[in-house]
Amino acid sequence: MKILFICTGNTCRSALAEGIARREAIERGLIEFDVSSAGTSAWNGSPASDGSLLVALEHGVDLSLHRARQLTREIVMENDVILAMGPHHLERAEALGGEGKSHLLTHYAAHGSSDRAVSDPFGGDLDVYRATYEELEQEIKRVFDRIAAEQAPGAS
């Protein structure tokens, strides 16, 4: 399964989400997962933001090799599940052909009972980035719980 996280610049939220999800997949022993990220207004090749780098390192997640990339139709088409940080990111993914497989991260994680955007730490201090990291970690654990339940034998 290929999972794509998207935000605006692909240097904060989606970069963190990619790192968290990669670690979560490894911890759960899920080898059939490919996790990536992109941004609706990304500057190709930009590194993760300093705040994201530092907060990720505090949690043992290394984003030093992360490079931002612009969301394209090709990226949308090659992924199975696209998880957006906010409504405008979701709209862009759907406009690029991702209807039916694109979801708001919180909506997907909560089986449809939440429609809130993930807070954007851009321009904030480290405590803001830490709060976003914690929010993402919680939502991504719920995403993996949902995927595991849906892939369990006998799941409909």
C-alpha positions as CSV (number, residue, x, y, z in Angstrom):
1,M,0.0,0.0,0.0
2,K,1.2,3.5,-0.9
3,I,0.3,6.3,1.4
4,L,0.8,10.0,0.6
5,F,0.6,12.9,3.0
6,I,0.1,16.3,1.6
7,C,0.2,19.9,3.0
8,T,1.2,23.2,1.5
9,G,5.0,23.4,1.4
10,N,5.9,19.8,2.3
11,T,8.4,21.1,4.8
12,C,6.4,20.9,8.1
13,R,3.2,18.9,8.5
14,S,3.5,16.4,5.7
15,A,7.2,15.9,6.2
16,L,6.6,15.1,9.8
17,A,3.7,12.9,8.9
18,E,5.8,10.9,6.5
19,G,8.6,10.4,9.1
20,I,6.1,9.4,11.8
21,A,4.2,7.0,9.5
22,R,7.4,5.4,8.3
23,R,8.5,4.8,11.9
24,E,5.0,3.5,12.8
25,A,5.0,1.0,9.9
26,I,8.4,-0.3,10.9
27,E,7.3,-0.6,14.6
28,R,4.2,-2.6,13.5
29,G,6.3,-4.8,11.2
30,L,4.5,-3.6,8.1
31,I,6.9,-4.1,5.2
32,E,4.3,-3.7,2.4
33,F,3.9,0.1,3.0
34,D,5.4,2.9,1.0
35,V,5.0,6.3,2.7
36,S,5.7,9.6,1.0
37,S,4.7,13.3,1.1
38,A,4.2,16.2,-1.2
39,G,3.0,19.8,-1.1
40,T,0.4,21.7,-3.1
41,S,2.7,24.8,-3.2
42,A,6.1,23.2,-2.5
43,W,9.5,24.4,-3.7
44,N,11.0,21.2,-5.1
45,G,14.1,20.3,-3.2
46,S,13.5,22.4,0.0
47,P,14.6,20.7,3.2
48,A,12.3,20.1,6.1
49,S,11.9,23.2,8.3
50,D,14.2,23.7,11.2
51,G,11.3,23.2,13.7
52,S,10.2,20.0,12.0
53,L,13.8,18.7,11.9
54,L,14.4,19.4,15.6
55,V,11.1,18.1,16.9
56,A,11.3,15.0,14.8
57,L,14.8,14.3,16.2
58,E,13.5,14.7,19.7
59,H,11.3,11.7,18.9
60,G,14.0,9.7,17.1
61,V,12.7,10.5,13.6
62,D,15.4,11.7,11.1
63,L,14.1,14.2,8.5
64,S,17.6,15.3,7.4
65,L,17.2,13.7,4.0
66,H,13.7,15.0,3.4
67,R,13.3,17.1,0.2
68,A,10.0,18.8,-0.6
69,R,8.2,18.0,-3.9
70,Q,5.3,19.6,-5.7
71,L,2.1,17.6,-5.8
72,T,1.4,16.4,-9.4
73,R,-1.1,14.3,-11.1
74,E,1.5,11.5,-11.5
75,I,2.2,11.5,-7.7
76,V,-1.6,11.4,-7.0
77,M,-2.1,8.5,-9.4
78,E,0.7,6.3,-8.0
79,N,-0.6,6.4,-4.5
80,D,-3.4,4.3,-2.9
81,V,-4.4,6.6,-0.1
82,I,-3.8,10.3,0.1
83,L,-4.1,12.0,3.4
84,A,-4.5,15.8,3.4
85,M,-3.8,18.2,6.3
86,G,-6.5,20.6,5.4
87,P,-9.6,21.0,3.1
88,H,-7.8,23.0,0.4
89,H,-5.1,20.3,0.2
90,L,-7.8,17.7,-0.2
91,E,-9.5,19.7,-3.0
92,R,-6.2,19.9,-4.9
93,A,-5.6,16.2,-4.6
94,E,-9.1,15.5,-5.9
95,A,-8.6,18.0,-8.8
96,L,-5.5,16.1,-9.8
97,G,-7.4,12.8,-10.1
98,G,-7.5,11.6,-6.5
99,E,-11.2,11.4,-5.9
100,G,-12.2,8.4,-3.9
101,K,-8.8,7.8,-2.5
102,S,-8.1,11.3,-1.0
103,H,-9.2,12.1,2.6
104,L,-8.7,14.7,5.2
105,L,-6.2,13.0,7.6
106,T,-8.4,13.5,10.7
107,H,-11.5,12.3,8.8
108,Y,-9.8,9.1,7.7
109,A,-8.3,8.4,11.1
110,A,-11.6,9.0,12.9
111,H,-13.7,7.0,10.4
112,G,-15.5,10.1,9.3
113,S,-16.3,11.6,12.7
114,S,-13.9,14.5,12.4
115,D,-13.3,17.1,9.7
116,R,-10.8,19.4,11.4
117,A,-7.5,20.4,9.7
118,V,-4.2,19.6,11.3
119,S,-2.7,22.7,12.8
120,D,0.1,24.3,10.8
121,P,3.2,25.1,12.8
122,F,4.8,27.2,10.2
123,G,6.4,30.3,11.7
124,G,5.7,29.1,15.3
125,D,8.2,28.3,18.0
126,L,9.3,24.8,19.0
127,D,6.3,24.3,21.3
128,V,4.0,24.8,18.4
129,Y,5.9,22.3,16.3
130,R,5.8,19.8,19.3
131,A,2.1,20.2,19.5
132,T,1.7,19.5,15.8
133,Y,4.0,16.5,16.1
134,E,1.9,15.1,18.9
135,E,-1.3,15.7,16.9
136,L,0.1,14.0,13.9
137,E,1.4,11.0,15.9
138,Q,-2.0,10.4,17.4
139,E,-3.8,10.7,14.0
140,I,-1.3,8.5,12.2
141,K,-1.6,5.7,14.9
142,R,-5.3,5.8,14.3
143,V,-4.8,5.6,10.5
144,F,-2.7,2.5,11.0
145,D,-5.3,1.0,13.4
146,R,-7.9,1.6,10.7
147,I,-5.8,0.0,8.0
148,A,-5.0,-3.0,10.2
149,A,-8.7,-3.5,11.0
150,E,-9.7,-3.2,7.3
151,Q,-7.0,-5.7,6.3
152,A,-7.8,-8.2,9.0
153,P,-9.2,-11.6,7.8
154,G,-13.0,-11.4,7.7
155,A,-13.0,-7.5,7.5
156,S,-15.6,-6.2,5.1
